[in-house]
Amino acid sequence: MHTIRVVNSDHLPTFTNGDILTNTEFDKRHIWHPYTSATHPLPCYEVTGAEGVNIHLASGETLVDGMSSWWAAIHGYNHPRLNQAAHSQIDKFSHVMFGGLTHDPAVRVCKQLLAMAPDGMERVFLADSGSVAVEVALKMALQYWACQGRPDKHRIITPRNGYHGDTFAAMSVCDPVNGMHSLFAEVLSRQIFAPAPQTRFGQTFSEDDILPLEELFARHHHEIAALIIEPVVQGAGGMRIYHPEYLKRCRQLCDTYDVLLICDEIATGFGRTGKLFGCDHAQISPDIMCLGKALTGGYMTLAATLCTEDVALGVCQGEPGVFMHGPTFMGNPLACAVAAESLALIQENHWQQQVSNIETQLQQELARCGELACVKDVRVLGAIGVVETHQPVDVARLQKIFVKAGVWIRPFNKLVYIMPPYIIKPEALSQLTAAIYHALHEG
């Protein structure tokens, strides 16, 4: 018999048999969270508030956030200037369609992005999320070549161990193993994968590192529309930090073989690596660049795909004469207003000293993790600290240990990593690094 759910006066979901479900129980039974099983879901902790670098749980704990809500909340939570930007805009209007209309928040945020971006970026396409920004970039590259009379240039090349999002085109350029391509083999576009760069940041660059990519370019350049790469740091595909010279060589290969370069700066943009953008480490400019995550300071979803004037004009040559993409919430005024204020905070340049201080402290305090038998590697760049273990970690068990230690850290596979908000104080950062060491030591 169909069970009717109602809401009682206490706003708790109930069933017709009278059972009352708490938020946590309802969540576990009915809500599907990222990267977890519907049959054996990972535990979820209910949040009741957040400010600065702290997250408050319904169960009473206060946790130091080591994840910046997946790289995004770089200014911390409940920031007064971001709050005011949201309040001011919502009192005017929260959304209008972007087709045929524009507004001051969109103009402001696009002006700021172009002023901050690497040389050559001239056009901004506002999107809903990072994955959509990548979809837009890939579609842009493919339509560009089709409009140049080169529909044969219809494939994308990318290094293994990359991550670019979970929608289908984005997933097709993620690492084939980590991205579970075997599950979707009949529907994913067949892209070209090069070995991942091996020379680490700070090491002497090995010429052998670029040779496999050079060979693939020489063999396939006639069918390659673009190379997509995460500059200097491969994020969710393995938290690998590689030598900037590899990125510089990618730019040179694209120029030599008439291939567009897409830099996916969704995770690395806005100071996270110690430079404003990851590609600044290599002093190169892409043809297309994807931005997201920290764009709004973690307040709401917004992303952007930037490109050169050549790409923008090339996309609109011939039929159909327009770029065939238009998200419903493109250029959302509320998100743009908050993003404009987030970028204003970044442009004040406090992040440079903040990230430098975080990097120094992470290098000093995470080093002892390398002495643990379970640890394979420790690496740090900017406000990113990574401890890689030999074997996959028990996420639920470690998460419980971290919550007990008063920190929020979300491991995955063999990686226990942190990328705290830039505003974090030394004592709070020490609480994070100590929790990592003790959790792995106990494990």
Long-range contacts (C-beta under 8 A, 24 or more apart in sequence): 23-58, 24-58, 35-412, 42-395, 42-396, 42-399, 43-396, 43-399, 43-400, 45-403, 50-77, 50-78, 51-76, 51-77, 51-78, 52-76, 52-77, 52-78, 52-421, 52-423, 53-77, 53-420, 53-421, 53-423, 53-424, 53-425, 53-428, 55-408, 57-403, 61-403, 61-406, 62-406, 63-402, 63-403, 63-406, 63-407, 63-408, 64-406, 64-407, 64-408, 64-420, 64-424, 64-428, 64-431, 64-432, 65-407, 65-408, 65-420, 65-421, 66-407, 66-408, 66-409, 66-418, 66-419, 66-420, 66-432, 67-408, 67-409, 67-410, 67-418, 67-419, 67-420, 68-294, 68-298, 68-419, 68-420, 68-421, 69-298, 70-293, 71-235, 71-267, 71-272, 71-293, 71-294, 71-419, 72-293, 72-294, 72-296, 72-297, 72-298, 73-294, 73-297, 73-298, 73-421, 74-270, 74-271, 74-272, 74-294, 74-297, 74-298, 74-342, 74-346, 74-351, 74-421, 74-422, 75-297, 75-298, 75-342, 75-345, 75-421, 75-422, 75-423, 76-421, 76-422, 76-423, 76-424, 77-298, 77-421, 79-297, 79-345, 81-341, 81-344, 81-345, 82-296, 82-297, 82-299, 82-338, 82-341, 82-342, 82-345, 84-341, 85-337, 85-338, 85-340, 85-341, 86-299, 86-334, 86-337, 86-338, 88-337, 89-333, 89-334, 89-337, 89-338, 90-334, 92-333, 93-333, 94-332, 94-333, 94-334, 95-329, 95-332, 95-333, 95-334, 96-333, 97-328, 98-126, 98-326, 98-330, 98-331, 99-326, 102-331, 103-331, 103-333, 103-336, 105-333, 105-334, 105-336, 105-337, 105-339, 105-340, 106-331, 106-333, 106-336, 108-336, 108-340, 109-336, 109-339, 109-340, 109-343, 110-304, 112-340, 112-343, 112-344, 112-347, 113-291, 113-304, 113-306, 113-343, 114-306, 116-276, 116-343, 116-346, 116-347, 117-277, 117-289, 117-306, 118-277, 118-279, 118-280, 118-284, 118-285, 118-286, 118-289, 119-285, 120-285, 120-287, 120-308, 121-285, 121-289, 121-306, 121-307, 121-308, 122-307, 122-308, 122-309, 122-312, 123-306, 123-307, 123-308, 123-309, 123-311, 123-312, 124-304, 124-305, 124-306, 125-304, 125-305, 125-306, 125-307, 125-323, 125-325, 126-302, 126-303, 126-304, 126-330, 126-331, 126-336, 127-292, 127-302, 127-303, 127-304, 127-305, 127-327, 127-330, 128-301, 128-302, 128-303, 128-327, 128-329, 128-330, 129-165, 129-292, 129-301, 129-303, 130-165, 130-266, 130-290, 130-292, 130-293, 130-303, 131-164, 131-165, 131-166, 131-167, 131-170, 132-165, 132-167, 132-303, 132-327, 133-266, 133-290, 133-291, 133-292, 133-303, 133-304, 133-305, 134-164, 134-165, 134-167, 134-169, 134-170, 134-173, 134-228, 134-264, 134-266, 134-290, 135-165, 135-167, 135-169, 135-170, 135-325, 136-290, 136-305, 136-325, 137-226, 137-228, 137-262, 137-264, 137-288, 137-289, 137-290, 137-305, 137-307, 138-169, 138-170, 138-173, 138-226, 138-228, 138-262, 139-169, 139-323, 139-324, 139-325, 140-288, 140-305, 140-307, 140-311, 140-315, 140-323, 141-225, 141-226, 141-260, 141-262, 141-287, 141-288, 141-311, 142-225, 143-315, 143-323, 143-324, 144-225, 144-260, 144-311, 144-314, 144-315, 145-225, 147-314, 147-315, 147-316, 147-317, 147-318, 147-319, 148-314, 148-317, 149-318, 152-222, 152-223, 153-222, 153-223, 153-224, 153-225, 153-259, 154-223, 154-225, 155-189, 155-190, 155-191, 155-192, 155-220, 155-223, 155-224, 155-225, 156-189, 156-191, 156-192, 156-224, 156-225, 156-226, 156-227, 156-228, 157-191, 157-192, 157-193, 157-194, 157-213, 157-216, 157-217, 157-220, 157-224, 157-226, 157-227, 157-228, 157-259, 158-191, 158-192, 158-193, 158-194, 158-227, 158-228, 158-229, 159-193, 159-194, 159-195, 159-196, 159-197, 159-213, 159-229, 159-234, 160-193, 160-194, 160-195, 160-196, 160-237, 161-196, 161-234, 161-237, 161-238, 161-240, 162-196, 162-228, 162-229, 162-230, 162-234, 162-237, 162-264, 163-230, 163-234, 163-235, 163-236, 163-237, 164-228, 164-230, 164-264, 165-266, 173-228, 174-237, 175-237, 175-238, 178-236, 178-237, 178-238, 192-216, 192-220, 192-224, 196-234, 196-238, 196-240, 196-242, 197-240, 197-242, 197-243, 197-246, 198-242, 199-242, 199-243, 199-245, 199-246, 200-241, 200-242, 200-243, 200-379, 201-232, 201-241, 201-242, 201-243, 201-244, 201-379, 201-381, 202-243, 203-243, 205-243, 205-245, 205-246, 209-243, 209-246, 210-246, 210-249, 210-253, 213-249, 213-250, 213-253, 214-253, 217-253, 217-256, 217-257, 217-259, 218-257, 221-257, 221-258, 221-259, 224-257, 224-259, 225-259, 225-260, 226-254, 226-259, 226-260, 226-261, 226-262, 226-287, 226-288, 227-253, 227-254, 227-259, 227-260, 227-261, 227-262, 228-262, 228-263, 228-264, 229-261, 229-262, 229-263, 229-264, 230-263, 230-264, 230-265, 230-267, 230-268, 230-278, 231-263, 231-264, 231-265, 231-268, 231-273, 231-277, 231-278, 231-279, 231-281, 231-282, 232-268, 232-273, 232-278, 232-279, 232-281, 232-282, 232-381, 233-267, 233-268, 233-272, 233-273, 233-278, 233-381, 233-384, 235-267, 235-268, 236-267, 236-412, 238-415, 239-379, 239-384, 239-386, 239-388, 239-415, 239-417, 241-379, 241-381, 241-384, 241-386, 244-281, 244-282, 245-282, 247-278, 247-279, 247-281, 247-282, 247-284, 248-282, 248-283, 248-284, 250-284, 251-282, 251-284, 251-285, 251-286, 254-287, 260-287, 260-288, 260-311, 261-286, 261-287, 261-288, 262-286, 262-287, 262-288, 262-289, 262-290, 263-288, 263-289, 263-290, 264-289, 264-290, 265-289, 265-290, 265-291, 266-290, 266-291, 266-292, 266-293, 266-303, 267-293, 269-293, 269-294, 269-295, 270-294, 270-295, 270-346, 270-351, 271-346, 271-351, 271-352, 271-355, 271-382, 271-383, 271-422, 272-355, 272-382, 272-383, 272-384, 272-419, 273-381, 273-382, 273-384, 274-355, 274-356, 274-359, 274-381, 274-382, 274-383, 275-382, 276-346, 287-311, 294-342, 295-339, 295-342, 295-343, 296-335, 296-338, 296-339, 296-342, 297-338, 297-339, 297-341, 297-342, 297-345, 299-335, 299-338, 299-342, 300-332, 300-334, 300-335, 300-338, 301-335, 302-332, 302-335, 302-336, 302-338, 302-339, 350-422, 351-422, 354-383, 354-422, 354-423, 355-382, 355-383, 355-422, 357-426, 358-382, 358-383, 358-420, 358-422, 358-424, 358-429, 359-383, 361-426, 361-429, 361-430, 361-433, 362-418, 362-429, 362-433, 365-429, 365-430, 365-433, 365-434, 366-433, 366-436, 366-437, 368-437, 369-436, 369-437, 369-440, 372-437, 372-440, 372-441, 374-440, 374-443, 375-440, 376-414, 383-419, 383-420, 383-422, 384-417, 384-418, 384-419, 385-417, 385-418, 385-419, 385-433, 386-415, 386-416, 386-417, 387-415, 387-416, 387-417, 387-436, 387-440, 388-414, 388-415, 388-416, 389-414, 389-415, 389-416, 389-440, 390-414, 393-443, 394-443, 397-443, 398-439, 398-443, 401-435, 401-438, 401-439, 401-442, 401-443, 402-435, 402-439, 405-431, 405-434, 405-435, 405-438, 405-439, 406-431, 406-435, 407-431, 407-432, 407-435, 409-435, 409-436, 416-440
